[in-house]
Amino acid sequence: AASNLSVTDLGNYTLHFVGAPTSTANITPKSLTVSPPTFSKTYDGTTTAAASGPPTLVGVIDGDTVSISGSPTYSYDTKSVGTAKAVTPSAPYGLTGSSAGTYSLSQPTMTGTITQRSLGITWSAGNRPYDGTSAASVTATADTRVAGDDLGTLAATTANFSQTGVGDGLAVTISG
């Protein structure tokens, strides 16, 4: 780069460099960021998080050859339902490619969502003698909970036969 003088008294001076006109400075690696994949699942009792879509680099200069290295697995902070839940990779992302040395990498903050699981319950109605009402008793015989989850005793608030009189194979309506 050329040095110039541009002031009113310029004619009073001659520009003279002592020694070679040099200085030192550094060119440091450019910081890249990662646009992380997205994470969302239905509650399954585990902290396993599956990535949807690949992570992408943000800030690469056109023409440079650099990409994300590594294939981490991911985990939620807890197994519980929630939004904006922290997701952690098993290993940090890295850089690869002929231009990788000209960049540094900032690790992303990752979050995801675990939504509620639908709970299916199979009920069994009990036979009873005629009593003039439609009241029925039911027992939960199976459900679709995640193995190991404790839901306590599953009970219906009300159960009613389709009629009050004697009959075989009567439908029972369950609620609550």
C-alpha positions in Angstrom: 0.0 0.0 0.0 1.3 3.5 -0.8 1.6 6.2 1.7 0.5 9.7 0.8 0.6 13.1 2.5 -2.4 15.3 2.1 -2.4 18.4 4.3 -2.1 22.1 3.6 1.6 22.2 4.5 2.5 19.2 2.3 4.9 21.2 0.2 7.0 21.7 3.3 7.9 18.0 3.6 9.5 15.1 1.8 8.2 11.7 2.7 11.1 9.5 3.8 11.0 5.9 5.1 13.6 4.8 7.6 14.3 1.1 6.8 12.0 -1.0 4.8 8.4 0.3 4.9 6.9 -2.8 6.7 4.9 -3.7 9.7 3.5 -7.0 11.0 0.0 -8.2 11.6 -1.8 -11.5 11.7 -4.5 -13.1 9.5 -6.5 -15.3 11.9 -8.9 -18.1 11.0 -12.4 -17.0 10.2 -15.0 -18.2 12.7 -17.8 -20.3 11.3 -21.1 -21.2 13.0 -23.1 -24.4 12.6 -26.8 -24.3 11.8 -27.8 -27.4 13.7 -30.3 -30.0 12.7 -33.8 -30.0 14.3 -34.9 -32.4 17.0 -38.5 -33.5 17.8 -40.0 -36.7 19.0 -42.9 -38.3 20.8 -42.2 -39.4 24.4 -40.6 -42.8 24.4 -39.0 -43.0 27.9 -35.5 -42.3 26.6 -33.2 -39.3 26.2 -32.2 -40.4 22.7 -32.6 -37.5 20.2 -32.7 -38.1 16.4 -31.5 -35.3 14.1 -33.8 -34.2 11.3 -31.7 -32.8 8.5 -28.0 -32.2 8.4 -26.0 -29.6 10.3 -24.8 -26.8 7.9 -21.9 -24.4 8.0 -22.6 -20.6 8.0 -19.9 -18.2 6.9 -17.8 -20.2 4.4 -16.2 -18.0 1.7 -17.3 -18.9 -1.8 -14.7 -21.2 -3.5 -13.3 -22.6 -0.2 -13.5 -26.4 0.4 -14.6 -27.0 4.0 -17.3 -29.1 5.5 -18.5 -30.4 8.9 -16.8 -33.6 10.1 -18.1 -36.0 12.6 -21.3 -38.0 13.1 -22.3 -37.6 16.7 -25.3 -39.1 18.4 -27.5 -36.8 20.3 -29.3 -36.8 23.7 -31.9 -34.7 25.4 -31.2 -33.4 28.9 -34.1 -35.5 30.3 -36.6 -38.0 29.0 -39.6 -35.8 30.0 -42.0 -34.0 27.7 -41.1 -30.3 27.0 -40.1 -27.6 24.5 -36.7 -26.0 24.1 -35.1 -28.9 25.8 -31.3 -29.0 25.7 -29.8 -31.4 23.2 -26.1 -32.5 23.5 -24.0 -34.2 20.8 -21.8 -37.1 21.8 -18.8 -35.3 20.3 -18.2 -31.8 19.0 -18.4 -30.9 15.3 -15.2 -30.5 13.5 -14.0 -29.2 10.1 -12.6 -31.1 7.1 -11.5 -30.1 3.6 -8.5 -28.4 2.0 -9.6 -25.0 3.4 -10.4 -26.2 7.0 -7.2 -24.7 8.4 -8.4 -21.2 7.5 -11.5 -21.5 9.7 -12.4 -22.0 13.3 -15.7 -23.5 14.4 -18.2 -22.3 17.1 -20.2 -25.2 18.5 -24.0 -24.6 18.3 -26.5 -24.6 21.1 -29.1 -27.2 20.3 -32.6 -27.6 21.5 -35.5 -29.9 20.7 -39.1 -30.9 21.7 -40.5 -34.0 23.2 -44.3 -34.2 22.8 -46.8 -36.2 24.8 -47.4 -39.9 23.9 -50.9 -41.1 23.3 -52.0 -43.6 25.9 -54.3 -46.3 24.7 -56.1 -48.4 27.4 -57.9 -51.7 26.9 -60.8 -52.0 29.4 -62.7 -55.1 30.5 -66.3 -54.8 31.8 -67.4 -57.1 34.6 -70.7 -59.0 34.7 -73.1 -58.1 37.5 -76.6 -59.0 38.6 -79.6 -56.8 37.7 -80.0 -53.8 40.0 -82.2 -51.5 38.0 -79.3 -49.1 37.0 -76.9 -49.0 34.0 -73.8 -48.7 36.2 -71.0 -51.0 35.2 -67.6 -51.7 36.6 -64.5 -51.8 34.4 -60.9 -52.8 34.9 -57.9 -51.6 32.8 -56.4 -54.8 31.4 -53.7 -53.4 29.1 -52.2 -50.0 28.0 -49.6 -48.6 25.7 -47.4 -47.0 28.4 -43.6 -47.1 28.0 -42.3 -50.1 29.8 -41.1 -49.2 33.3 -43.2 -46.0 33.5 -45.4 -45.8 36.7 -48.9 -44.4 35.9 -50.5 -45.6 39.1 -53.8 -47.4 39.0 -55.8 -46.6 35.8 -59.5 -46.2 36.6 -62.5 -44.8 34.7 -64.7 -42.2 36.3 -67.9 -43.7 35.0 -68.9 -46.8 33.1 -72.4 -47.6 32.0 -74.2 -50.5 30.3 -76.2 -49.5 27.2 -79.4 -50.5 29.1 -80.6 -51.1 32.6 -82.3 -54.5 32.0 -80.9 -58.0 31.7 -79.0 -58.8 28.5 -76.0 -60.5 27.0 -73.1 -58.9 25.1 -74.2 -55.4 26.2 -72.0 -52.4 25.2 -70.4 -50.5 28.0 -69.6 -46.8 27.6 -66.5 -45.7 29.6 -65.5 -42.1 30.4 -63.1 -40.2 32.5 
